[in-house]
Amino acid sequence: MEKNYYTYCIRVANYDRVQVEKRNPKYQDFGRPFGVFRYHEKFQQIEPMLEMARDNSLNDTENARALGEVLFDVLFDDGLVHDFVGFYREVVQQKEQLLRVELDIDEAQMPEVAALPWEFLRVPKRANLGTIWMGTLPNLVLYRRRSQWNPPPPIQLARNERLKIALVVSAPPDLKPVAYERVQKTLDKLATEQAHQIELLPILNSANAEEIDAILSKKPHIFHFIGHGRLIAKGDREVGEIALVDPDFDEAMWVDADYFSGLFSRHCPSVVMLQACEGGKLSGSQAFTGVASAIIQQNIPVVVAMQYEVTNSTASRFARCFYKKLAEYKPVGIAAQEGRYAIAKASTQDRKRDFATPIIFMGVEDGSLFKSSVKSTEKLRFTDIVVRGSSKGNQENSPDLDFSGMPLESIQEAYRRALPPDANLWADGNLEENDISQILERLKKFGRMEVFYQVLSQDKNLSPEMSQKIQAQVKKYPEENKARETGNFFSEEQRYYLIITISSEPADNNQFTLHSWLVMGEHEDYYEYPNNCQSLLNSNETESGIKCQLSQVENFIDRFIQDSSKYYILKKGLKKLTIEIFLPINLLHTEVEWWNLTDINNSKTPIGTMYPVRLRSVERLDTSYLSKRLPVWQTKWYNAKSVLKQRHTGQYFGHFDLIENENFIAESLIDELDEKIGFKSTSCPPQQKRKDLFKAILKSAIPIALWTRYNCPNRHQEIEKLLNLQPLNCLCDSIKKKRMNAVAQKDEIQKKQHLGSHLAVIWENPYRLTPDAIARLIAPGQ
């Protein structure tokens, strides 16, 4: 079975920070951890090794290994090392899938950083992953990414259509001869061995603009250029140039990257291969102004180049493997990785720079540029089951529809978009991506068949006739349609949130106004929020809210929980209910988790032992706060989401011991929390410092804060365990268990000294606000 790709995208936009974006095979966000960029810290260590690479004097594996590991340490601080190792083990070792590592460095801001030979990257031995050269490992793909506004779609090769390769040689008589014969021989042999897959166009061995234009008129898929290149100074920077043949004077005509890229205006190949002495070499003073880097920005999807001078033997070995994989419709990244791997297995192995010489610049998200119109057995299996049903049991079946010509990707995308927003896409690996038997059963369970067919009918890859037939399936689900039209659609597998706001009355500090809503699921679309939010106040209370004393709130929570059951959405009980209470900033230290609820036989049970309880600041709902701080808040929440499924997240939390810092002011903590997603205090904040503490949390817009209300023994170690020995998204549930353990203590002294009796947590999701706050965010008429 063909393997899926997971992506680990490394973005470096400044000298301080590395931002990672992890994606699953459906390009869904899988986390966004970040770390410290350590270029300046490691520069003196790197510089002599770079000289050895440039001079081709590495000569042994230890020198290459040292360069690869220090480059790795530049990108990966301790936190990112842990994150990458965990992701690699999960994807490659446990799931046996493929991992793509994208490297995106801001060339305009950091030219000398972008010029580094990142293809040497090697995972250090301390990571305990064995020997991993990231540029050659078969189950990993390393490439440099360049985003484009309009990335090209995959090229659909017609039946019996071959992959066209144009070999173009530029050998001006006034320059040294260009030795291309060995590469040509390799391509001739490949075209002979795979004649049904590869077509080698007649060689062009005296390249000028007119003849290049003529060979491009044959629309080759791959343009392989061999010739001379150089870097010259222009003003305060160096630019790359390529030598063409001047047809009038029969001598070298040097052209820059803009000129060279302009030659592809008649036909834009999908891959440009540059094999020139300096064609892919990037200057330390102005990186990515070499020809390869500039060409990729001219909307050419993929450019492969050599960052060091290569022998014909090395170039031939790489080209043979690279083109062979492309002819098998392998992604370009895989083809380049296999090409570097082939070099590493040759006589030079990893003792010299050869294996790290080929670099690949990608301007497209998916390197699968060449796809055959003949579908694989695996793809047919999925689509055929839609028509024929499954042997696994009774099945939704559409015999009147012919799905056999429908792309697998279209069906899977419709399934992904049809699921509720907080549903686990592939059910934690228990659902096979190509088993329609399970997929349709799951869609029916959620009541999403109508949405599935609706999305599928709008797929641009389908014919109008097919779209109309699929649209007709929507009428088969009238009850589901009605539920969605009235907004009464809920699923079983979702978490629900009881939202309570407690606002002070300006005229009376002892009087409060209470509002409450029940919210279904996670949402990042403010426009969809009202359809998934239900007020729990009576009609006569909705306008002005409930006026009460703070001590009366626990009685109303009892009522809200009972009323929520009327909406039939918690059919299996309230075990998935989370309570979030918005309090004024001066009351955030209140022990709301110990408010009592009426349990069986009218006994009283602390709310925090029955449900996860989160504190929130009512000030975050103010229009002034949302207008100024919402973008920062959303960004920090996004960073927090990227590590929710990780352990060892304590490093992302600012730590401030408020007892030891007697001169603490809010501004000092705000600065401490600038690059953090959360705050932790292992000591109880003194009363005179609490206002400053919560003001700093509010102004810094961090989404998560954890502290204790009592300085009990072992609190430091226990709090660290909460943040490091379990995924962060389990934090609130784990605190609830701590409270239950505290209640179970028979001795009152032990109960008082138990951390579970005193933990408090702020959990601020900027997308789960009150309906009135969201209404203020949405423009009138929307």
Secondary structure, 3 states (H helix, E strand, C coil): CCCCEEEEEEEECCCCEEEEEEECCCCCEEECCEEECCHHHHHHHHHHHHHHHHCCCCCCHHHHHHHHHHHHHHHCCHHHHHHHHHHHHHHHHHCCCEEEEEEEECCCCCHHHHCCCHHHCECCHHHCCCCCECCCCCCEEEEEECCCCCCCCCEEECCCCCEEEEEEECCCCCCCCCCCHHHHHHHHHHHHHCCCCEEECCCECCCCHHHHHHHHCCCCCEEEEEECEEEEEECCEEEEEEEEEECCCCEEEEEEHHHHHHHHHCCCCCEEEEEECCCCCCCCCCCCCCHHHHHHCCCCCEEEEECCCCCHHHHHHHHHHHHHHHHCCCCHHHHHHHHHHHHHCCCCCCCCCHHHCEEEEECCCCCCCEEECCCCHHHHHHHHHHHHCECCECCCCCCCCCCCCCCHHHHHHHHHHHCCCCCCCCHHHCCCCCCHHHHHHHHHHHCCHHHHHHHHHCCCCCCHHHHHHHHHHHHHCHHHHHHHHCCCCCCCCCCEEEEEEEEEECCEEEEEEEEEEEEECCCCCCCCHHHHEEECCCCCCCCCCEEECHHHHHHHHHHHHHHHHHHCCCCCCCCCEEEEEEECHHHCCCCHHHCEEECHHHCEEEHHHHCCEEEEEHHHHCHHHHHHHHHHHHHHHHHHHCCCCCCCCHHHEEECCCCCCCCCCHHHHHHHCCCCCEEEECCCCCHHHHHHHHHHHHHHCCCEEEEECCCCCCHHHHHHHHHHCCCHHHHHHHHHHHHHHHHCCCCHHHHHHCHHHCEEEEECCCCCCCHHHHHHHCCCCC
